[in-house]
Amino acid sequence: MKIKIVRKRPPPKTPQEFYALGARLDAEAKALQVKRRRGFVFKARTWEDLERWENRRLVEVARQIKR
């Protein structure tokens, strides 16, 4: 049987320990971060222009997934 002890983390004693802890926490936060696409507005003059743009976008997304 495995036992896990949960307690408060001791505070860093030196500035180097403080910065190392911060770097480790930043790396953990970055690993958990989800990449999100930024939104934007596309204004098409006609429905055909919109359809062409959507098709090109779907092709680009499919190419990125294959990589």
All heavy atoms as a GROMACS GRO file, in nm:
protein
  574
    1MET      N    1   0.085  -0.118   0.000
    1MET     CA    2   0.000   0.000   0.000
    1MET      C    3   0.090   0.125   0.000
    1MET      O    4   0.188   0.131   0.071
    1MET     CB    5  -0.090  -0.002   0.125
    1MET     CG    6  -0.180   0.116   0.130
    1MET     SD    7  -0.314   0.111   0.250
    1MET     CE    8  -0.242   0.059   0.399
    2LYS      N    9   0.051   0.220  -0.083
    2LYS     CA   10   0.128   0.343  -0.096
    2LYS      C   11   0.067   0.452  -0.010
    2LYS      O   12  -0.056   0.468  -0.007
    2LYS     CB   13   0.126   0.386  -0.243
    2LYS     CG   14   0.243   0.466  -0.285
    2LYS     CD   15   0.237   0.487  -0.436
    2LYS     CE   16   0.372   0.529  -0.484
    2LYS     NZ   17   0.373   0.552  -0.627
    3ILE      N   18   0.150   0.526   0.060
    3ILE     CA   19   0.102   0.634   0.147
    3ILE      C   20   0.153   0.766   0.091
    3ILE      O   21   0.270   0.778   0.054
    3ILE     CB   22   0.153   0.615   0.291
    3ILE    CG1   23   0.097   0.485   0.349
    3ILE    CG2   24   0.113   0.734   0.376
    3ILE    CD1   25   0.152   0.454   0.486
    4LYS      N   26   0.064   0.863   0.086
    4LYS     CA   27   0.102   0.997   0.039
    4LYS      C   28   0.076   1.095   0.152
    4LYS      O   29  -0.034   1.101   0.207
    4LYS     CB   30   0.022   1.036  -0.084
    4LYS     CG   31   0.060   1.169  -0.139
    4LYS     CD   32  -0.014   1.199  -0.268
    4LYS     CE   33   0.030   1.332  -0.322
    4LYS     NZ   34  -0.035   1.363  -0.448
    5ILE      N   35   0.178   1.172   0.184
    5ILE     CA   36   0.166   1.271   0.290
    5ILE      C   37   0.146   1.408   0.225
    5ILE      O   38   0.226   1.449   0.140
    5ILE     CB   39   0.291   1.272   0.380
    5ILE    CG1   40   0.307   1.135   0.446
    5ILE    CG2   41   0.282   1.383   0.483
    5ILE    CD1   42   0.437   1.118   0.520
    6VAL      N   43   0.040   1.475   0.263
    6VAL     CA   44   0.010   1.608   0.209
    6VAL      C   45   0.040   1.710   0.318
    6VAL      O   46  -0.010   1.700   0.429
    6VAL     CB   47  -0.138   1.617   0.166
    6VAL    CG1   48  -0.168   1.755   0.111
    6VAL    CG2   49  -0.170   1.510   0.064
    7ARG      N   50   0.123   1.807   0.284
    7ARG     CA   51   0.159   1.910   0.381
    7ARG      C   52   0.191   2.039   0.307
    7ARG      O   53   0.194   2.042   0.186
    7ARG     CB   54   0.279   1.866   0.465
    7ARG     CG   55   0.403   1.839   0.381
    7ARG     CD   56   0.518   1.787   0.467
    7ARG     NE   57   0.626   1.743   0.383
    7ARG     CZ   58   0.723   1.822   0.336
    7ARG    NH1   59   0.723   1.950   0.363
    7ARG    NH2   60   0.819   1.773   0.262
    8LYS      N   61   0.216   2.144   0.381
    8LYS     CA   62   0.254   2.270   0.320
    8LYS      C   63   0.395   2.260   0.265
    8LYS      O   64   0.482   2.195   0.324
    8LYS     CB   65   0.250   2.383   0.423
    8LYS     CG   66   0.113   2.436   0.451
    8LYS     CD   67   0.124   2.559   0.539
    8LYS     CE   68  -0.009   2.630   0.548
    8LYS     NZ   69   0.001   2.750   0.630
    9ARG      N   70   0.416   2.325   0.153
    9ARG     CA   71   0.549   2.328   0.093
    9ARG      C   72   0.637   2.424   0.172
    9ARG      O   73   0.594   2.536   0.203
    9ARG     CB   74   0.537   2.376  -0.052
    9ARG     CG   75   0.668   2.378  -0.126
    9ARG     CD   76   0.652   2.434  -0.264
    9ARG     NE   77   0.559   2.352  -0.340
    9ARG     CZ   78   0.490   2.393  -0.444
    9ARG    NH1   79   0.501   2.517  -0.485
    9ARG    NH2   80   0.409   2.314  -0.508
   10PRO      N   81   0.759   2.385   0.207
   10PRO     CA   82   0.846   2.479   0.280
   10PRO      C   83   0.883   2.597   0.191
   10PRO      O   84   0.903   2.580   0.069
   10PRO     CB   85   0.968   2.395   0.315
   10PRO     CG   86   0.967   2.280   0.222
   10PRO     CD   87   0.825   2.257   0.184
   11PRO      N   88   0.891   2.716   0.247
   11PRO     CA   89   0.924   2.832   0.164
   11PRO      C   90   1.069   2.825   0.116
   11PRO      O   91   1.155   2.767   0.182
   11PRO     CB   92   0.905   2.950   0.259
   11PRO     CG   93   0.919   2.892   0.395
   11PRO     CD   94   0.871   2.752   0.386
   12PRO      N   95   1.097   2.882  -0.002
   12PRO     CA   96   1.234   2.884  -0.053
   12PRO      C   97   1.325   2.965   0.041
   12PRO      O   98   1.285   3.066   0.096
   12PRO     CB   99   1.223   2.952  -0.188
   12PRO     CG  100   1.080   2.969  -0.216
   12PRO     CD  101   1.004   2.944  -0.093
   13LYS      N  102   1.447   2.916   0.057
   13LYS     CA  103   1.540   2.981   0.149
   13LYS      C  104   1.631   3.081   0.080
   13LYS      O  105   1.675   3.177   0.141
   13LYS     CB  106   1.623   2.875   0.221
   13LYS     CG  107   1.539   2.786   0.308
   13LYS     CD  108   1.620   2.677   0.373
   13LYS     CE  109   1.527   2.588   0.453
   13LYS     NZ  110   1.593   2.469   0.501
   14THR      N  111   1.660   3.057  -0.047
   14THR     CA  112   1.749   3.147  -0.120
   14THR      C  113   1.677   3.200  -0.244
   14THR      O  114   1.579   3.139  -0.290
   14THR     CB  115   1.877   3.074  -0.165
   14THR    OG1  116   1.841   2.972  -0.259
   14THR    CG2  117   1.951   3.012  -0.048
   15PRO      N  118   1.724   3.311  -0.299
   15PRO     CA  119   1.662   3.362  -0.422
   15PRO      C  120   1.670   3.262  -0.537
   15PRO      O  121   1.577   3.253  -0.617
   15PRO     CB  122   1.744   3.488  -0.454
   15PRO     CG  123   1.801   3.531  -0.324
   15PRO     CD  124   1.823   3.405  -0.246
   16GLN      N  125   1.777   3.183  -0.543
   16GLN     CA  126   1.789   3.084  -0.651
   16GLN      C  127   1.679   2.978  -0.638
   16GLN      O  128   1.620   2.937  -0.739
   16GLN     CB  129   1.927   3.016  -0.646
   16GLN     CG  130   2.042   3.106  -0.685
   16GLN     CD  131   2.089   3.195  -0.572
   16GLN    OE1  132   2.048   3.178  -0.456
   16GLN    NE2  133   2.170   3.293  -0.604
   17GLU      N  134   1.650   2.934  -0.516
   17GLU     CA  135   1.543   2.837  -0.495
   17GLU      C  136   1.408   2.899  -0.533
   17GLU      O  137   1.322   2.831  -0.591
   17GLU     CB  138   1.539   2.791  -0.350
   17GLU     CG  139   1.653   2.703  -0.308
   17GLU     CD  140   1.645   2.664  -0.162
   17GLU    OE1  141   1.544   2.696  -0.095
   17GLU    OE2  142   1.741   2.602  -0.113
   18PHE      N  143   1.391   3.026  -0.499
   18PHE     CA  144   1.266   3.096  -0.531
   18PHE      C  145   1.243   3.101  -0.682
   18PHE      O  146   1.135   3.068  -0.731
   18PHE     CB  147   1.272   3.237  -0.473
   18PHE     CG  148   1.150   3.319  -0.501
   18PHE    CD1  149   1.034   3.301  -0.428
   18PHE    CD2  150   1.151   3.414  -0.602
   18PHE    CE1  151   0.922   3.378  -0.454
   18PHE    CE2  152   1.039   3.490  -0.628
   18PHE     CZ  153   0.924   3.472  -0.553
   19TYR      N  154   1.346   3.138  -0.757
   19TYR     CA  155   1.332   3.147  -0.902
   19TYR      C  156   1.318   3.010  -0.966
   19TYR      O  157   1.244   2.992  -1.064
   19TYR     CB  158   1.449   3.223  -0.963
   19TYR     CG  159   1.442   3.372  -0.934
   19TYR    CD1  160   1.538   3.434  -0.857
   19TYR    CD2  161   1.336   3.448  -0.980
   19TYR    CE1  162   1.530   3.569  -0.828
   19TYR    CE2  163   1.326   3.582  -0.951
   19TYR     CZ  164   1.424   3.643  -0.876
   19TYR     OH  165   1.416   3.777  -0.847
   20ALA      N  166   1.386   2.908  -0.913
   20ALA     CA  167   1.372   2.772  -0.965
   20ALA      C  168   1.229   2.721  -0.944
   20ALA      O  169   1.171   2.658  -1.033
   20ALA     CB  170   1.472   2.679  -0.898
   21LEU      N  171   1.172   2.751  -0.828
   21LEU     CA  172   1.034   2.711  -0.800
   21LEU      C  173   0.938   2.782  -0.895
   21LEU      O  174   0.847   2.720  -0.950
   21LEU     CB  175   0.999   2.744  -0.655
   21LEU     CG  176   0.854   2.717  -0.612
   21LEU    CD1  177   0.820   2.569  -0.625
   21LEU    CD2  178   0.831   2.764  -0.470
   22GLY      N  179   0.960   2.911  -0.916
   22GLY     CA  180   0.876   2.986  -1.008
   22GLY      C  181   0.885   2.932  -1.150
   22GLY      O  182   0.784   2.919  -1.220
   23ALA      N  183   1.006   2.896  -1.194
   23ALA     CA  184   1.023   2.842  -1.328
   23ALA      C  185   0.951   2.708  -1.342
   23ALA      O  186   0.889   2.680  -1.445
   23ALA     CB  187   1.172   2.826  -1.358
   24ARG      N  188   0.959   2.626  -1.238
   24ARG     CA  189   0.891   2.496  -1.242
   24ARG      C  190   0.740   2.515  -1.246
   24ARG      O  191   0.669   2.449  -1.323
   24ARG     CB  192   0.931   2.414  -1.121
   24ARG     CG  193   0.888   2.267  -1.137
   24ARG     CD  194   0.941   2.181  -1.026
   24ARG     NE  195   0.858   2.204  -0.908
   24ARG     CZ  196   0.903   2.204  -0.784
   24ARG    NH1  197   1.029   2.183  -0.760
   24ARG    NH2  198   0.820   2.225  -0.683
   25LEU      N  199   0.688   2.608  -1.167
   25LEU     CA  200   0.544   2.634  -1.168
   25LEU      C  201   0.498   2.691  -1.301
   25LEU      O  202   0.391   2.658  -1.351
   25LEU     CB  203   0.507   2.727  -1.052
   25LEU     CG  204   0.521   2.669  -0.912
   25LEU    CD1  205   0.494   2.776  -0.808
   25LEU    CD2  206   0.428   2.552  -0.893
   26ASP      N  207   0.578   2.779  -1.362
   26ASP     CA  208   0.547   2.833  -1.494
   26ASP      C  209   0.541   2.722  -1.598
   26ASP      O  210   0.453   2.720  -1.685
   26ASP     CB  211   0.649   2.939  -1.537
   26ASP     CG  212   0.628   3.071  -1.466
   26ASP    OD1  213   0.518   3.092  -1.410
   26ASP    OD2  214   0.722   3.154  -1.467
   27ALA      N  215   0.638   2.628  -1.592
   27ALA     CA  216   0.639   2.517  -1.687
   27ALA      C  217   0.515   2.429  -1.671
   27ALA      O  218   0.456   2.386  -1.771
   27ALA     CB  219   0.766   2.434  -1.668
   28GLU      N  220   0.474   2.404  -1.547
   28GLU     CA  221   0.354   2.325  -1.524
   28GLU      C  222   0.230   2.396  -1.577
   28GLU      O  223   0.143   2.335  -1.639
   28GLU     CB  224   0.338   2.296  -1.375
   28GLU     CG  225   0.437   2.197  -1.320
   28GLU     CD  226   0.422   2.177  -1.170
   28GLU    OE1  227   0.320   2.222  -1.112
   28GLU    OE2  228   0.512   2.116  -1.111
   29ALA      N  229   0.222   2.526  -1.554
   29ALA     CA  230   0.106   2.603  -1.601
   29ALA      C  231   0.102   2.606  -1.753
   29ALA      O  232  -0.005   2.596  -1.814
   29ALA     CB  233   0.111   2.744  -1.546
   30LYS      N  234   0.219   2.617  -1.816
   30LYS     CA  235   0.224   2.621  -1.962
   30LYS      C  236   0.184   2.486  -2.021
   30LYS      O  237   0.119   2.480  -2.125
   30LYS     CB  238   0.365   2.657  -2.008
   30LYS     CG  239   0.375   2.694  -2.152
   30LYS     CD  240   0.512   2.748  -2.186
   30LYS     CE  241   0.514   2.802  -2.327
   30LYS     NZ  242   0.643   2.857  -2.362
   31ALA      N  243   0.219   2.376  -1.954
   31ALA     CA  244   0.182   2.243  -2.001
   31ALA      C  245   0.030   2.223  -1.995
   31ALA      O  246  -0.027   2.152  -2.078
   31ALA     CB  247   0.253   2.137  -1.920
   32LEU      N  248  -0.034   2.285  -1.899
   32LEU     CA  249  -0.178   2.270  -1.883
   32LEU      C  250  -0.258   2.366  -1.970
   32LEU      O  251  -0.379   2.349  -1.986
   32LEU     CB  252  -0.218   2.292  -1.737
   32LEU     CG  253  -0.164   2.189  -1.638
   32LEU    CD1  254  -0.199   2.232  -1.496
   32LEU    CD2  255  -0.218   2.052  -1.668
   33GLN      N  256  -0.191   2.465  -2.025
   33GLN     CA  257  -0.258   2.568  -2.103
   33GLN      C  258  -0.308   2.513  -2.237
   33GLN      O  259  -0.238   2.440  -2.305
   33GLN     CB  260  -0.161   2.683  -2.128
   33GLN     CG  261  -0.224   2.809  -2.178
   33GLN     CD  262  -0.120   2.921  -2.186
   33GLN    OE1  263  -0.001   2.895  -2.196
   33GLN    NE2  264  -0.165   3.041  -2.182
   34VAL      N  265  -0.430   2.546  -2.271
   34VAL     CA  266  -0.490   2.500  -2.396
   34VAL      C  267  -0.473   2.609  -2.502
   34VAL      O  268  -0.502   2.727  -2.475
   34VAL     CB  269  -0.640   2.470  -2.376
   34VAL    CG1  270  -0.704   2.429  -2.506
   34VAL    CG2  271  -0.659   2.365  -2.269
   35LYS      N  272  -0.427   2.569  -2.618
   35LYS     CA  273  -0.413   2.667  -2.726
   35LYS      C  274  -0.550   2.694  -2.786
   35LYS      O  275  -0.623   2.603  -2.824
   35LYS     CB  276  -0.319   2.615  -2.835
   35LYS     CG  277  -0.177   2.609  -2.793
   35LYS     CD  278  -0.089   2.569  -2.909
   35LYS     CE  279   0.056   2.566  -2.868
   35LYS     NZ  280   0.143   2.528  -2.978
   36ARG      N  281  -0.584   2.819  -2.794
   36ARG     CA  282  -0.712   2.858  -2.852
   36ARG      C  283  -0.688   2.950  -2.969
   36ARG      O  284  -0.600   3.034  -2.967
   36ARG     CB  285  -0.798   2.930  -2.748
   36ARG     CG  286  -0.837   2.841  -2.634
   36ARG     CD  287  -0.930   2.912  -2.541
   36ARG     NE  288  -0.964   2.825  -2.431
   36ARG     CZ  289  -1.024   2.865  -2.323
   36ARG    NH1  290  -1.058   2.990  -2.309
   36ARG    NH2  291  -1.053   2.779  -2.228
   37ARG      N  292  -0.768   2.932  -3.070
   37ARG     CA  293  -0.757   3.019  -3.186
   37ARG      C  294  -0.826   3.151  -3.155
   37ARG      O  295  -0.928   3.155  -3.086
   37ARG     CB  296  -0.824   2.955  -3.306
   37ARG     CG  297  -0.760   2.824  -3.346
   37ARG     CD  298  -0.824   2.771  -3.468
   37ARG     NE  299  -0.721   2.775  -3.571
   37ARG     CZ  300  -0.743   2.761  -3.698
   37ARG    NH1  301  -0.864   2.742  -3.741
   37ARG    NH2  302  -0.644   2.765  -3.784
   38ARG      N  303  -0.768   3.256  -3.206
   38ARG     CA  304  -0.829   3.387  -3.187
   38ARG      C  305  -0.943   3.404  -3.286
   38ARG      O  306  -0.935   3.361  -3.400
   38ARG     CB  307  -0.725   3.496  -3.210
   38ARG     CG  308  -0.622   3.500  -3.098
   38ARG     CD  309  -0.534   3.618  -3.112
   38ARG     NE  310  -0.613   3.739  -3.094
   38ARG     CZ  311  -0.562   3.859  -3.081
   38ARG    NH1  312  -0.434   3.876  -3.083
   38ARG    NH2  313  -0.639   3.963  -3.065
   39GLY      N  314  -1.048   3.466  -3.241
   39GLY     CA  315  -1.163   3.488  -3.328
   39GLY      C  316  -1.145   3.610  -3.416
   39GLY      O  317  -1.066   3.700  -3.385
   40PHE      N  318  -1.214   3.614  -3.527
   40PHE     CA  319  -1.211   3.729  -3.614
   40PHE      C  320  -1.339   3.731  -3.697
   40PHE      O  321  -1.416   3.635  -3.696
   40PHE     CB  322  -1.087   3.726  -3.706
   40PHE     CG  323  -1.085   3.611  -3.801
   40PHE    CD1  324  -1.134   3.624  -3.930
   40PHE    CD2  325  -1.035   3.490  -3.761
   40PHE    CE1  326  -1.132   3.518  -4.017
   40PHE    CE2  327  -1.032   3.383  -3.847
   40PHE     CZ  328  -1.081   3.396  -3.975
   41VAL      N  329  -1.361   3.839  -3.766
   41VAL     CA  330  -1.481   3.855  -3.847
   41VAL      C  331  -1.440   3.850  -3.993
   41VAL      O  332  -1.348   3.920  -4.036
   41VAL     CB  333  -1.552   3.989  -3.817
   41VAL    CG1  334  -1.670   4.010  -3.909
   41VAL    CG2  335  -1.595   3.994  -3.671
   42PHE      N  336  -1.506   3.763  -4.070
   42PHE     CA  337  -1.481   3.756  -4.214
   42PHE      C  338  -1.605   3.808  -4.284
   42PHE      O  339  -1.716   3.756  -4.264
   42PHE     CB  340  -1.453   3.611  -4.256
   42PHE     CG  341  -1.438   3.596  -4.404
   42PHE    CD1  342  -1.324   3.637  -4.468
   42PHE    CD2  343  -1.540   3.541  -4.480
   42PHE    CE1  344  -1.309   3.623  -4.604
   42PHE    CE2  345  -1.527   3.527  -4.616
   42PHE     CZ  346  -1.411   3.568  -4.679
   43LYS      N  347  -1.589   3.910  -4.364
   43LYS     CA  348  -1.701   3.968  -4.436
   43LYS      C  349  -1.691   3.928  -4.583
   43LYS      O  350  -1.598   3.970  -4.653
   43LYS     CB  351  -1.701   4.120  -4.423
   43LYS     CG  352  -1.727   4.168  -4.283
   43LYS     CD  353  -1.733   4.318  -4.279
   43LYS     CE  354  -1.761   4.368  -4.138
   43LYS     NZ  355  -1.769   4.513  -4.132
   44ALA      N  356  -1.784   3.847  -4.628
   44ALA     CA  357  -1.787   3.804  -4.767
   44ALA      C  358  -1.890   3.888  -4.843
   44ALA      O  359  -1.995   3.923  -4.789
   44ALA     CB  360  -1.824   3.656  -4.776
   45ARG      N  361  -1.855   3.920  -4.965
   45ARG     CA  362  -1.949   4.000  -5.045
   45ARG      C  363  -2.066   3.916  -5.096
   45ARG      O  364  -2.177   3.966  -5.111
   45ARG     CB  365  -1.876   4.062  -5.164
   45ARG     CG  366  -1.778   4.168  -5.123
   45ARG     CD  367  -1.706   4.223  -5.244
   45ARG     NE  368  -1.606   4.319  -5.202
   45ARG     CZ  369  -1.613   4.449  -5.227
   45ARG    NH1  370  -1.712   4.498  -5.295
   45ARG    NH2  371  -1.518   4.529  -5.183
   46THR      N  372  -2.039   3.788  -5.124
   46THR     CA  373  -2.146   3.700  -5.174
   46THR      C  374  -2.141   3.568  -5.098
   46THR      O  375  -2.042   3.536  -5.031
   46THR     CB  376  -2.130   3.671  -5.324
   46THR    OG1  377  -2.007   3.600  -5.344
   46THR    CG2  378  -2.129   3.799  -5.407
   47TRP      N  379  -2.248   3.489  -5.110
   47TRP     CA  380  -2.251   3.358  -5.048
   47TRP      C  381  -2.146   3.266  -5.110
   47TRP      O  382  -2.089   3.181  -5.042
   47TRP     CB  383  -2.390   3.296  -5.062
   47TRP     CG  384  -2.491   3.363  -4.973
   47TRP    CD1  385  -2.589   3.448  -5.011
   47TRP    CD2  386  -2.501   3.350  -4.831
   47TRP    NE1  387  -2.661   3.492  -4.902
   47TRP    CE2  388  -2.609   3.432  -4.789
   47TRP    CE3  389  -2.430   3.280  -4.735
   47TRP    CZ2  390  -2.647   3.443  -4.657
   47TRP    CZ3  391  -2.470   3.290  -4.603
   47TRP    CH2  392  -2.576   3.371  -4.564
   48GLU      N  393  -2.119   3.285  -5.239
   48GLU     CA  394  -2.017   3.203  -5.305
   48GLU      C  395  -1.878   3.233  -5.249
   48GLU      O  396  -1.797   3.142  -5.229
   48GLU     CB  397  -2.019   3.226  -5.457
   48GLU     CG  398  -2.142   3.171  -5.526
   48GLU     CD  399  -2.263   3.264  -5.514
   48GLU    OE1  400  -2.245   3.383  -5.484
   48GLU    OE2  401  -2.376   3.214  -5.531
   49ASP      N  402  -1.849   3.360  -5.223
   49ASP     CA  403  -1.721   3.397  -5.163
   49ASP      C  404  -1.706   3.332  -5.025
   49ASP      O  405  -1.599   3.282  -4.991
   49ASP     CB  406  -1.709   3.549  -5.148
   49ASP     CG  407  -1.691   3.620  -5.281
   49ASP    OD1  408  -1.659   3.552  -5.380
   49ASP    OD2  409  -1.711   3.743  -5.283
   50LEU      N  410  -1.813   3.334  -4.948
   50LEU     CA  411  -1.810   3.273  -4.816
   50LEU      C  412  -1.785   3.122  -4.827
   50LEU      O  413  -1.704   3.067  -4.753
   50LEU     CB  414  -1.942   3.299  -4.742
   50LEU     CG  415  -1.955   3.233  -4.606
   50LEU    CD1  416  -1.849   3.286  -4.510
   50LEU    CD2  417  -2.095   3.254  -4.549
   51GLU      N  418  -1.852   3.058  -4.921
   51GLU     CA  419  -1.835   2.913  -4.939
   51GLU      C  420  -1.692   2.879  -4.981
   51GLU      O  421  -1.632   2.784  -4.929
   51GLU     CB  422  -1.935   2.862  -5.042
   51GLU     CG  423  -1.935   2.712  -5.054
   51GLU     CD  424  -2.041   2.662  -5.152
   51GLU    OE1  425  -2.120   2.744  -5.202
   51GLU    OE2  426  -2.043   2.542  -5.176
   52ARG      N  427  -1.635   2.958  -5.073
   52ARG     CA  428  -1.495   2.936  -5.116
   52ARG      C  429  -1.399   2.951  -4.998
   52ARG      O  430  -1.309   2.871  -4.979
   52ARG     CB  431  -1.457   3.033  -5.228
   52ARG     CG  432  -1.490   2.978  -5.364
   52ARG     CD  433  -1.434   3.068  -5.473
   52ARG     NE  434  -1.552   3.128  -5.537
   52ARG     CZ  435  -1.576   3.257  -5.552
   52ARG    NH1  436  -1.487   3.345  -5.515
   52ARG    NH2  437  -1.686   3.300  -5.607
   53TRP      N  438  -1.421   3.055  -4.919
   53TRP     CA  439  -1.334   3.080  -4.803
   53TRP      C  440  -1.343   2.966  -4.702
   53TRP      O  441  -1.242   2.920  -4.650
   53TRP     CB  442  -1.372   3.214  -4.737
   53TRP     CG  443  -1.288   3.243  -4.618
   53TRP    CD1  444  -1.163   3.296  -4.616
   53TRP    CD2  445  -1.324   3.218  -4.482
   53TRP    NE1  446  -1.118   3.307  -4.487
   53TRP    CE2  447  -1.214   3.259  -4.402
   53TRP    CE3  448  -1.435   3.166  -4.419
   53TRP    CZ2  449  -1.215   3.249  -4.264
   53TRP    CZ3  450  -1.436   3.155  -4.281
   53TRP    CH2  451  -1.327   3.197  -4.205
   54GLU      N  452  -1.466   2.920  -4.673
   54GLU     CA  453  -1.483   2.810  -4.578
   54GLU      C  454  -1.416   2.682  -4.628
   54GLU      O  455  -1.353   2.610  -4.550
   54GLU     CB  456  -1.632   2.784  -4.552
   54GLU     CG  457  -1.696   2.892  -4.467
   54GLU     CD  458  -1.846   2.871  -4.449
   54GLU    OE1  459  -1.908   2.799  -4.532
   54GLU    OE2  460  -1.900   2.926  -4.352
   55ASN      N  461  -1.428   2.655  -4.758
   55ASN     CA  462  -1.365   2.535  -4.813
   55ASN      C  463  -1.213   2.543  -4.803
   55ASN      O  464  -1.148   2.444  -4.766
   55ASN     CB  465  -1.407   2.514  -4.959
   55ASN     CG  466  -1.552   2.469  -4.971
   55ASN    OD1  467  -1.609   2.414  -4.877
   55ASN    ND2  468  -1.613   2.495  -5.085
   56ARG      N  469  -1.155   2.659  -4.834
   56ARG     CA  470  -1.009   2.675  -4.822
   56ARG      C  471  -0.966   2.657  -4.678
   56ARG      O  472  -0.864   2.594  -4.649
   56ARG     CB  473  -0.967   2.814  -4.871
   56ARG     CG  474  -0.952   2.824  -5.020
   56ARG     CD  475  -0.873   2.948  -5.058
   56ARG     NE  476  -0.926   3.068  -4.993
   56ARG     CZ  477  -0.990   3.167  -5.054
   56ARG    NH1  478  -1.010   3.161  -5.183
   56ARG    NH2  479  -1.032   3.270  -4.987
   57ARG      N  480  -1.044   2.711  -4.585
   57ARG     CA  481  -1.011   2.700  -4.442
   57ARG      C  482  -1.016   2.554  -4.396
   57ARG      O  483  -0.928   2.507  -4.323
   57ARG     CB  484  -1.109   2.784  -4.362
   57ARG     CG  485  -1.077   2.791  -4.216
   57ARG     CD  486  -1.163   2.899  -4.149
   57ARG     NE  487  -1.163   2.875  -4.008
   57ARG     CZ  488  -1.266   2.827  -3.938
   57ARG    NH1  489  -1.378   2.800  -3.999
   57ARG    NH2  490  -1.258   2.808  -3.810
   58LEU      N  491  -1.118   2.480  -4.440
   58LEU     CA  492  -1.128   2.339  -4.403
   58LEU      C  493  -1.011   2.258  -4.458
   58LEU      O  494  -0.959   2.170  -4.390
   58LEU     CB  495  -1.261   2.281  -4.452
   58LEU     CG  496  -1.385   2.329  -4.378
   58LEU    CD1  497  -1.511   2.276  -4.446
   58LEU    CD2  498  -1.382   2.287  -4.232
   59VAL      N  499  -0.966   2.290  -4.579
   59VAL     CA  500  -0.852   2.221  -4.638
   59VAL      C  501  -0.726   2.250  -4.556
   59VAL      O  502  -0.647   2.160  -4.526
   59VAL     CB  503  -0.833   2.263  -4.786
   59VAL    CG1  504  -0.700   2.215  -4.839
   59VAL    CG2  505  -0.946   2.210  -4.871
   60GLU      N  506  -0.707   2.375  -4.516
   60GLU     CA  507  -0.589   2.411  -4.435
   60GLU      C  508  -0.592   2.340  -4.300
   60GLU      O  509  -0.488   2.291  -4.254
   60GLU     CB  510  -0.584   2.562  -4.415
   60GLU     CG  511  -0.548   2.639  -4.540
   60GLU     CD  512  -0.555   2.791  -4.519
   60GLU    OE1  513  -0.563   2.834  -4.403
   60GLU    OE2  514  -0.555   2.863  -4.619
   61VAL      N  515  -0.708   2.332  -4.238
   61VAL     CA  516  -0.718   2.265  -4.108
   61VAL      C  517  -0.687   2.117  -4.124
   61VAL      O  518  -0.615   2.057  -4.044
   61VAL     CB  519  -0.858   2.286  -4.047
   61VAL    CG1  520  -0.882   2.196  -3.928
   61VAL    CG2  521  -0.878   2.432  -4.009
   62ALA      N  522  -0.736   2.055  -4.230
   62ALA     CA  523  -0.710   1.914  -4.254
   62ALA      C  524  -0.562   1.889  -4.276
   62ALA      O  525  -0.507   1.789  -4.230
   62ALA     CB  526  -0.791   1.866  -4.374
   63ARG      N  527  -0.495   1.979  -4.347
   63ARG     CA  528  -0.350   1.965  -4.370
   63ARG      C  529  -0.273   1.975  -4.239
   63ARG      O  530  -0.177   1.902  -4.217
   63ARG     CB  531  -0.299   2.074  -4.465
   63ARG     CG  532  -0.336   2.050  -4.609
   63ARG     CD  533  -0.281   2.160  -4.697
   63ARG     NE  534  -0.327   2.145  -4.832
   63ARG     CZ  535  -0.326   2.241  -4.922
   63ARG    NH1  536  -0.282   2.361  -4.890
   63ARG    NH2  537  -0.371   2.219  -5.043
   64GLN      N  538  -0.314   2.065  -4.151
   64GLN     CA  539  -0.246   2.078  -4.022
   64GLN      C  540  -0.266   1.956  -3.936
   64GLN      O  541  -0.177   1.916  -3.862
   64GLN     CB  542  -0.295   2.204  -3.950
   64GLN     CG  543  -0.248   2.331  -4.012
   64GLN     CD  544  -0.301   2.454  -3.942
   64GLN    OE1  545  -0.379   2.443  -3.848
   64GLN    NE2  546  -0.262   2.572  -3.986
   65ILE      N  547  -0.382   1.893  -3.943
   65ILE     CA  548  -0.409   1.775  -3.863
   65ILE      C  549  -0.323   1.658  -3.911
   65ILE      O  550  -0.274   1.580  -3.830
   65ILE     CB  551  -0.560   1.738  -3.869
   65ILE    CG1  552  -0.641   1.843  -3.795
   65ILE    CG2  553  -0.585   1.600  -3.811
   65ILE    CD1  554  -0.790   1.828  -3.808
   66LYS      N  555  -0.300   1.649  -4.042
   66LYS     CA  556  -0.220   1.539  -4.098
   66LYS      C  557  -0.075   1.548  -4.053
   66LYS      O  558  -0.006   1.448  -4.045
   66LYS     CB  559  -0.225   1.541  -4.251
   66LYS     CG  560  -0.356   1.491  -4.306
   66LYS     CD  561  -0.353   1.488  -4.457
   66LYS     CE  562  -0.482   1.439  -4.514
   66LYS     NZ  563  -0.481   1.438  -4.660
   67ARG      N  564  -0.025   1.666  -4.025
   67ARG     CA  565   0.115   1.683  -3.987
   67ARG      C  566   0.143   1.624  -3.858
   67ARG      O  567   0.137   1.576  -3.773
   67ARG     CB  568   0.154   1.830  -3.981
   67ARG     CG  569   0.157   1.892  -4.116
   67ARG     CD  570   0.198   2.037  -4.106
   67ARG     NE  571   0.179   2.100  -4.236
   67ARG     CZ  572   0.196   2.227  -4.256
   67ARG    NH1  573   0.230   2.307  -4.159
   67ARG    NH2  574   0.180   2.278  -4.374
   0.00000   0.00000   0.00000
